[in-house]
């Protein structure tokens, strides 16, 4: 399995896998392969969300610094 190019591509593939696993004609062997691929995709998507969350926290901290700085200067 190749790594998805984006979070959205990973989620699309997960939805496709879910649909395939729900089909009655999907064999047990195929279901196991699909499950393994889904586990890998979930790991990728989780890591991507964690990275994005850290980026948002960094941006928020920078914004908070710029908002706090003018107030501190006015008080002095």
N, C-alpha and C positions, 0 to 999 in steps of 0.2 A: 504494500500500500504506500502510495506517495503521500507526503505531507500536504495538507491543503494550503492553498495560496493565501487564504484569509479565514478569519473566524466565521464569516458568513458561509463560505464554501464548506467549511467543516460542519456547520449546523445543517446545511442543505443535505450533505452526504449522510449525516446521522438520521435525518428524516426519511431519506430514501431507504436506508438500512432497516429502520423501524417498519416501514411499509413492506419490505421484502420479508422480514421475519414474521409478519402477521399473515402472510399468504399461506394458505393451507398446503400448497404444493411445494413449499420450501422444505428440503430434507433436513434431517438433524445435523448431518455433516456440514451442510451449507449454513445452517443456523449458527453453528459453532464458529465457523470462519467469519461470519458477519458479526457475531458477538465480539470476537477478538478485534476486528477492525473498529467496531463501535467503541470499545474500551480505549483504544489508542486515540481515536478522535476526541473522546471525552477528555482524555488527559491533555491533548493539545488545546482544546477549547478552554479548559480550566486554567491552564498556564497562561493563555492569551488574556483571559479575563483578569488574572492576578497582575500581570504586567500592566494592563490598562488601568487597573485600580491604583497601582503605585504611581503611574504617570499623572493621574487625576489628583492624587494626594499632593504630589510635588507642585503641580500647577496651583492648586488651592493654597498651599503654603506660601508660594511666591505672591499670590494675590493678597493674602492676608498681610504679608510683610509690607507691601506697597500701600495698603489701606491703613495699617497701623502707623507707619512712619510719619505721614503728615500730621496726625493727631498728636504724636509725641513731640514733634517740633513746635506745635502751637502751644503746648502746655509749658514748655521751657521758657 
